[in-house]
Amino acid sequence: MFKGLFMLMLPNFLILTPLADWIDAPDSVLPIIQELLEAQYRIWIYSGDTDGRIPITSTRYSIKKMGLRVEEEWRAWFLRHQVAGWVETYQEGLTLATIRGAGHQAPVFAPQQSLALLVYFLAGNRLPVTPKI
């Protein structure tokens, strides 16, 4: 049995794939976001508030490192008379929003809130401050 396992270990093995250089920690996207904001693009970053893969706290810490000026403090946004998540906006054109009760793949966990967030973004509107139908 052991002899068979050792046969798999070739001494002169050459890896011919770009995946071999993959690392677990990718480069930061913060410089790209900063560049887009400076070019006056509107950017919305969203996350499910129960996302264990990329927690909203990590995203908030990263955005804080950018030194953006808060335009509207962290507040609830609504869909159908219910809190749909939380949102904070920045003067430079960035909006950070959460989708309440959603995990890493927010549209799978909360399709209605995810669609509403997209519709508001495409229309150029803020997320609702007060409950709406």
WODAFEN-V476976 format. One line per field, one symbol per residue. ss: DSSP state (H for helix, E for strand, L for the rest). phi: phi as a letter, one per 40 degrees, with the letter a starting at -180 (. if undefined). burial: 1 if it has 24 or more other ideal C-beta (glycine too) atoms within 12 Angstrom, else 0. Layout:
BEGIN
ss: ???
phi: ???
burial: ???
END
This chain:
BEGIN
ss: LHHHHHLLLLLLLLLLLHHHHLLLLLLLLHHHHHHHHHLLLLEEEEEELLLLLLLHHHHHHHHHHLLLLEEEEEEEEEELLEEEEEEEEELLLEEEEEELLLLLLHHHHLHHHHHHHHHHHHHLLLLLLLLLL
phi: .ccccccccccbcbcbacccccbcbccccdcccdcccccgccbbbbaccbcccbcccccccccdccgccccbcdacbbafgbccibabbbcchcbbbbbcgcccbdcccacccccddccccccgbccdcbdbc
burial: 0000000000000000000000000000000010001000001111111010010100110110010100000011111000111111110111111111010001000100110110011000001100000
END
